[in-house]
């Protein structure tokens, strides 16, 4: 399988959102990565339903919705109605993890679980066969433009072994500070999906950057 590239809209120019979306539509990227932040689970507030609705109206590729919010189970139906193809919730953000996974699946949406840099991979043992994707945060969640945390490589190795040992079909996504300095090693270690924000949107040649992230 070719590595999936999911540009993070958080890094886009919101004054020219339609043109940024159309640029990704025409590029070789695969998904739109959309970070929803509530100012509680993370110290930042990003955007909510109205902006996602605007993105939905122009995007021609799947919406990879990453919920960095407390008690995400409250809003699953809303994101279903806004055409989310994948909803990722944080292990650390809900006391109803299994219930929320089931709720997402009940809408026919692919389900992901994210873990923060300090959360060990082994917390996923009981749910690794119930999710379509695991998102390894390679920065502390909440703000774009942070530097990649190198210990993510070790966690990726551990997660790949867990997936193999449990015979899971879960994809592995790496999100945060990803550039071409890490992408090759991440792919070698088993990453299936790479999220990149500033590295793509701040480039003068974003399509070339997307190609470079895939190089293996």
MARVEXNU-244225 format. One line per field, with one value per residue (C-alpha): residue number from 1; z, x, y. Coordinates in steps of 0.25 Angstrom, whole numbers, padded with zeros to 4 digits. Layout:
! MARVEXNU-244225
guvex NUM  ... .
up Z  ... .
east X  ... .
north Y  ... .
***
This chain:
! MARVEXNU-244225
guvex 1  2  3  4  5  6  7  8  9  10  11  12  13  14  15  16  17  18  19  20  21  22  23  24  25  26  27  28  29  30  31  32  33  34  35  36  37  38  39  40  41  42  43  44  45  46  47  48  49  50  51  52  53  54  55  56  57  58  59  60  61  62  63  64  65  66  67  68  69  70  71  72  73  74  75  76  77  78  79  80  81  82  83  84  85  86  87  88  89  90  91  92  93  94  95  96  97  98  99  100  101  102  103  104  105  106  107  108  109  110  111  112  113  114  115  116  117  118  119  120  121  122  123  124  125  126  127  128  129  130  131  132  133  134  135  136  137  138  139  140  141  142  143  144  145  146  147  148  149  150  151  152  153  154  155  156  157  158  159  160  161  162  163  164  165  166  167  168  169  170  171  172  173  174  175  176  177  178  179  180  181  182  183  184  185  186  187  188  189  190  191  192  193  194  195  196  197  198  199  200  201  202  203  204  205  206  207  208  209  210  211  212  213  214  215  216 .
up 0000  -0003  0009  0011  0012  0020  0020  0033  0030  0043  0036  0024  0021  0026  0019  0006  0011  -0002  -0010  0000  -0001  -0016  -0016  -0008  -0017  -0029  -0021  -0019  -0005  0000  0011  0018  0033  0041  0056  0065  0078  0090  0099  0110  0105  0099  0102  0088  0081  0066  0059  0060  0051  0043  0037  0036  0028  0019  0017  0013  0003  -0005  -0001  -0011  -0003  0010  0023  0034  0046  0059  0071  0082  0091  0104  0104  0088  0089  0090  0076  0067  0060  0057  0050  0043  0037  0032  0024  0033  0026  0039  0053  0062  0077  0088  0098  0109  0106  0109  0120  0110  0100  0095  0095  0087  0077  0075  0073  0062  0055  0056  0046  0037  0039  0040  0055  0060  0074  0077  0088  0093  0094  0108  0107  0106  0094  0103  0107  0093  0095  0098  0086  0075  0068  0069  0062  0047  0051  0062  0062  0069  0073  0070  0077  0089  0084  0083  0074  0060  0056  0067  0066  0064  0077  0073  0083  0074  0066  0078  0080  0065  0066  0078  0072  0059  0067  0075  0063  0057  0070  0071  0056  0055  0042  0048  0040  0047  0046  0051  0054  0058  0053  0041  0030  0020  0031  0038  0027  0021  0035  0039  0026  0028  0043  0038  0037  0028  0029  0030  0035  0031  0033  0032  0024  0013  0014  0016  0004  -0009  -0016  -0007  -0017  -0018  -0003  -0003  -0013  -0004  0008  0001  -0004  0001 .
east 0000  0005  0007  -0005  -0002  -0012  -0009  -0013  -0023  -0019  -0007  -0015  -0017  -0031  -0032  -0031  -0037  -0045  -0032  -0024  -0034  -0035  -0019  -0020  -0031  -0022  -0010  -0005  -0010  -0020  -0028  -0031  -0026  -0036  -0032  -0044  -0039  -0047  -0038  -0040  -0033  -0023  -0019  -0023  -0037  -0036  -0050  -0063  -0075  -0077  -0062  -0063  -0076  -0069  -0057  -0067  -0074  -0060  -0052  -0053  -0044  -0048  -0049  -0039  -0045  -0037  -0044  -0036  -0048  -0053  -0064  -0064  -0076  -0085  -0082  -0081  -0094  -0090  -0077  -0085  -0094  -0082  -0077  -0065  -0059  -0051  -0052  -0041  -0043  -0032  -0030  -0028  -0040  -0052  -0056  -0065  -0055  -0061  -0075  -0070  -0063  -0076  -0084  -0075  -0076  -0091  -0091  -0082  -0070  -0056  -0051  -0037  -0031  -0020  -0010  -0001  0014  0014  0004  0009  0006  0001  -0012  -0017  -0016  -0031  -0036  -0026  -0035  -0047  -0041  -0037  -0026  -0016  -0011  0003  0004  0019  0017  0009  -0005  -0011  -0002  0004  0018  0025  0037  0036  0038  0049  0044  0032  0041  0041  0026  0024  0033  0025  0011  0015  0019  0006  -0003  0005  0003  -0012  -0014  -0020  -0023  -0021  -0014  -0003  -0003  0008  0003  0012  0025  0026  0036  0044  0055  0046  0037  0046  0049  0034  0030  0041  0036  0022  0015  0003  -0002  0007  0000  0008  0003  0014  0023  0013  0005  0017  0024  0024  0023  0013  0011  0026  0027  0015  0023  0036  0028  0025  0039  0044 .
north 0000  0014  0023  0032  0047  0055  0070  0077  0088  0095  0100  0105  0120  0122  0135  0127  0114  0110  0112  0104  0093  0093  0092  0079  0074  0075  0070  0055  0056  0046  0052  0065  0064  0073  0076  0080  0086  0090  0098  0088  0075  0083  0098  0103  0105  0102  0102  0095  0091  0104  0103  0088  0090  0100  0090  0079  0087  0089  0076  0065  0055  0048  0056  0050  0057  0057  0061  0067  0069  0064  0054  0053  0044  0056  0060  0047  0049  0064  0059  0048  0059  0067  0055  0050  0038  0035  0040  0039  0041  0042  0030  0041  0049  0039  0030  0023  0018  0005  0011  0023  0013  0006  0019  0023  0010  0010  0022  0014  0022  0017  0019  0023  0025  0034  0034  0045  0045  0041  0030  0016  0007  -0004  0003  -0001  -0016  -0018  -0009  -0011  -0021  -0011  0001  0004  0013  0017  0031  0033  0048  0052  0065  0069  0072  0086  0095  0093  0096  0088  0079  0064  0056  0045  0035  0033  0024  0014  0015  0012  0000  -0005  -0002  -0009  -0021  -0020  -0020  -0032  -0040  -0037  -0040  -0026  -0019  -0005  0006  0014  0029  0038  0053  0065  0071  0061  0066  0058  0057  0046  0041  0030  0024  0025  0017  0007  0005  0003  0016  0016  0030  0043  0056  0068  0083  0094  0086  0085  0098  0107  0102  0108  0095  0087  0076  0073  0073  0062  0054  0055  0050  0038  0035  0021 .
***
